[in-house]
Structure formats: C-alpha cells, structure tokens
Amino acid sequence: MKTYKFLWTMMLLPTLALTSACAPDINEPNDTLPSAQVRFIHSAATANQLDFAVMNTVGATLLYVQRETEYGRQYRYDFFKTGERDFRLLPSRTTLNIARTVAALDANLKFTAFAIDAENAVDTLLLIAQDTLATPSEGKTFIRFIHASSNAGAISIAGENVSVSNFERRGISPYFTVDAGSYNFTIQFSDNTTLNVPQTFFSQGVYTLVISGFRNAGANQVPLNVRSYLDVSL
C-alpha cells in the first residue's frame, strides 16, 4: 500500500477570516481538473459545532468552508485540485483556528478528514484517512474502524471476520470484508471490560465506524459510542 506523507503542525495558528454563508463555499472550479475528493466527519465530542475549512498552502487562499458542522454527522465529498491542502477547524462563526493539518492530495483518490478529541478538547491535528475506491461484491460489505475517543485507551475489537488489537486513539483500521447483515461486535478495554456494538450492513455498502465520546462519561460529557457512516456523496 502506498504511504501518504502528512505534514503536522503544532504552531500557533493564524486567524482565518470567513465569509458568511450556510452552504459550503467552493472556489475551485469543478471536477474536470486532476482532483481528489474529501469529505468531513465531525467526531469531536467536546465540540458541538465546528467550521471545517480548506485552504491553499500557497497564499493562504480559502478554497472551501462548511459551517456549523455538528457532532456525529458527516458532510459530502467535494473535489479539490491535487497538491497540498491546509485543513482547519474553527469554533463556528469565529476566526479562531483550533486545529490544523496540511496534507498532500493525489489525483483520483478519496479522503476523509475527521475532527477528534484529545483530553478534554478538540485535537489540534485533524485525522486524515484515505478511503477505498473499491466496491464490494453483491452480498458483501466493507467496514473499517476509527478510534476518535480521547480516554478509551488502547482497545481490541472482535466480530465477524474482524480482529483489531492494541487499537489506540487516532487509529485507522484496514477495511474488512464481511457478509451483509446484522452483527454484534465486541470492544474490549485494557481493564478487560467490554462493550457490545450491534451494527447492520447492507449489500455493497462501504462503512466507517467511528468510536468517539468518553468512557465513564462525567457531567456534560458525551458517553462512548460507535457511529456508522456509509461512504456516499451527500
């Protein structure tokens, strides 16, 4: 498998002025140029609403912004020219950058950018995952797991044709092929306690299962949960 190199930065992020609109603002022309597709999934349980912005690394040109994204929701794939892109997160309707990741986009590939948690705040680095371009056979489905919980620690996941061990925060599992149908996966924590996760998958679906929220959640914290996202353009 080809390895993609992501450039991470922990520097103080410059502010970003955003124009006002509810729908995504897309300044790159269309999908006829060499391009990649990127979608966004808000999996940071510590933040209610976030603005997801994409900028050109040359000249800091704003290319796209999806405003007021909500925890637990995914947002459609959009096309971006190939090359380095600067992904950022901001509390909705502000100019305060709280997370930033620079990633190289290669032609004809699909990616998902995730907002996730670190301790009791949004991680300052977005998580970028390359998505599959394949389609499952009739009666089959592809599934993968993303670890976005800040305090669940290293976990193991077991179920039908699925086995993931020592799965830590920011982890991205490979895709597994399973028969379409209903299953009960088991998440095992380091103290050997478990969580049962029922899921249903349809034929030829491609699913991303995100583990997020807080184990032993306190007041005003989102309990640990697993959400399933079907890989489609929304």
C-alpha positions in Angstrom: 0.0 0.0 0.0 1.3 3.4 -0.9 2.2 5.6 2.1 1.0 9.2 2.2 3.0 11.7 4.0 1.1 14.2 6.1 2.7 17.4 7.4 1.6 18.1 11.0 2.0 21.5 12.7 1.5 22.4 16.4 2.3 26.1 15.9 0.1 28.9 17.0 -2.5 29.1 14.2 -3.1 32.4 12.4 -6.7 33.6 12.4 -8.8 32.9 9.3 -11.5 35.4 8.1 -14.5 33.6 6.8 -17.3 35.0 4.6 -20.9 34.3 5.8 -22.9 31.6 4.1 -24.7 28.4 5.2 -23.7 26.1 2.3 -20.1 25.1 1.5 -18.1 27.8 -0.3 -16.1 26.1 -3.1 -13.8 28.3 -5.1 -12.0 25.5 -7.1 -13.8 25.3 -10.5 -15.1 21.7 -10.9 -14.2 18.1 -11.1 -12.7 18.1 -14.6 -9.2 19.0 -13.4 -6.8 16.5 -11.8 -8.5 16.2 -8.4 -9.1 14.3 -5.2 -12.3 14.1 -3.2 -12.5 15.0 0.5 -15.4 14.7 3.0 -15.6 15.7 6.7 -16.9 13.8 9.7 -17.3 15.7 13.0 -16.3 13.1 15.7 -15.0 15.5 18.4 -17.4 15.0 21.3 -16.0 18.1 23.1 -17.3 20.5 20.4 -20.9 21.0 19.4 -20.4 22.9 16.2 -17.3 23.5 14.1 -16.5 25.2 10.9 -14.4 23.0 8.6 -12.2 25.0 6.2 -9.8 24.0 3.4 -7.1 26.5 2.2 -4.4 26.6 -0.4 -1.0 26.4 1.1 0.3 29.0 -1.4 -1.1 32.4 -0.5 -3.4 31.0 2.2 -6.4 31.2 -0.2 -9.7 30.0 1.2 -11.0 27.2 -1.1 -13.9 25.8 0.9 -15.7 26.1 4.2 -18.5 24.0 5.7 -20.0 25.9 8.5 -21.8 24.8 11.7 -21.0 21.1 11.3 -22.5 19.1 14.1 -21.0 16.3 16.2 -21.9 12.8 14.8 -22.6 14.0 11.3 -20.7 13.5 8.0 -20.6 16.0 5.2 -20.4 15.3 1.5 -17.4 14.6 -0.6 -16.2 17.6 -2.7 -13.5 17.9 -5.3 -10.2 19.6 -4.7 -7.2 20.1 -7.0 -4.2 17.9 -6.4 -1.3 19.1 -4.2 -1.0 20.2 -0.6 -4.1 21.5 1.1 -4.4 23.1 4.5 -7.3 21.7 6.6 -8.5 23.7 9.6 -11.2 23.6 12.3 -12.7 26.7 13.9 -15.5 27.1 16.5 -18.5 28.0 14.4 -18.8 31.6 13.3 -15.4 32.6 14.7 -11.9 33.3 13.2 -10.1 31.2 15.8 -8.2 28.3 14.4 -8.1 25.4 16.9 -6.9 22.6 14.6 -4.8 22.4 11.5 -3.3 19.6 9.3 -1.5 20.0 5.9 -2.0 17.0 3.7 -1.0 16.2 0.1 -3.9 15.1 -2.1 -3.2 12.8 -5.0 -5.3 12.6 -8.1 -8.3 10.3 -8.3 -8.3 9.4 -4.6 -10.8 9.9 -1.8 -10.1 11.0 1.7 -12.0 11.7 4.9 -11.0 14.4 7.4 -12.0 13.8 11.0 -12.3 16.2 13.9 -11.4 14.1 17.0 -10.8 14.7 20.7 -7.6 14.9 22.8 -8.1 15.0 26.5 -11.0 17.4 27.1 -10.7 19.5 23.9 -10.6 19.1 20.1 -7.3 17.6 18.9 -5.2 20.3 17.3 -4.5 17.9 14.5 -7.2 16.6 12.2 -7.1 12.9 11.4 -6.9 12.2 7.6 -7.8 8.8 6.3 -7.6 7.5 2.7 -10.8 5.9 1.6 -11.2 2.9 -0.6 -12.2 3.2 -4.2 -13.3 -0.4 -4.5 -16.9 -1.6 -4.5 -17.8 -4.8 -2.5 -19.3 -7.7 -4.4 -23.0 -8.4 -4.3 -23.9 -9.6 -0.8 -20.7 -8.3 0.7 -19.8 -5.1 2.5 -16.6 -3.3 3.5 -16.1 -1.9 7.1 -13.3 -0.1 8.9 -12.9 1.4 12.4 -11.6 4.8 13.5 -10.5 5.5 17.1 -11.5 9.0 18.0 -12.1 8.7 21.8 -9.7 10.7 24.0 -9.9 8.5 27.0 -10.9 4.9 25.9 -7.2 4.0 25.7 -5.9 1.0 23.7 -8.8 -1.3 22.8 -9.4 -4.5 20.9 -12.3 -5.1 18.5 -13.6 -8.6 17.6 -16.5 -9.8 15.5 -17.5 -11.5 12.2 -14.2 -11.7 10.2 -12.9 -8.7 12.2 -10.0 -8.6 14.7 -8.2 -5.4 15.7 -5.7 -5.4 18.6 -4.0 -2.7 20.5 -6.1 -0.1 18.7 -5.2 3.4 20.0 -6.5 6.9 19.6 -6.1 8.2 16.1 -6.1 4.6 14.9 -7.4 3.7 11.4 -8.1 0.1 10.8 -7.8 -1.6 7.4 -11.1 -2.4 5.6 -12.6 -5.8 6.4 -14.9 -7.7 4.1 -18.0 -9.2 5.7 -21.3 -10.5 4.5 -24.2 -8.0 4.5 -26.3 -8.5 7.6 -26.5 -7.7 11.3 -23.6 -8.3 13.7 -22.6 -7.7 17.3 -19.0 -6.5 17.7 -17.2 -6.5 21.0 -14.9 -3.8 22.1 -12.5 -4.8 24.9 -10.8 -2.2 27.1 -7.5 -2.5 28.9 -9.2 -3.5 32.2 -10.9 -6.4 30.3 -14.4 -4.9 30.5 -16.3 -5.0 27.2 -18.8 -3.1 25.2 -21.2 -4.8 22.7 -21.8 -2.9 19.5 -24.7 -4.0 17.3 -24.5 -3.0 13.6 -26.3 -3.7 10.4 -24.7 -3.5 7.0 -26.3 -3.6 3.5 -25.0 -5.3 0.4 -22.2 -3.4 -1.4 -22.1 -0.7 1.3 -18.8 0.8 2.5 -18.9 1.8 6.1 -16.7 3.7 8.5 -17.4 3.0 12.2 -16.1 5.8 14.5 -15.5 5.2 18.2 -15.8 8.5 20.0 -17.0 10.1 23.2 -15.9 9.4 26.8 -15.6 6.2 28.6 -17.1 6.7 32.1 -18.5 10.0 30.9 -18.9 12.7 33.5 -21.4 15.6 33.6 -21.8 17.3 30.3 -19.7 14.7 28.5 -20.8 12.5 25.6 -20.7 8.8 26.6 -18.6 6.5 24.5 -20.4 5.5 21.3 -19.9 3.9 17.9 -21.4 5.6 14.9 -21.6 4.1 11.4 -21.1 6.2 8.3 -22.0 5.0 4.8 -19.4 6.2 2.3 -21.6 8.1 -0.2 -21.7 11.6 -1.6 -24.2 13.6 0.4 
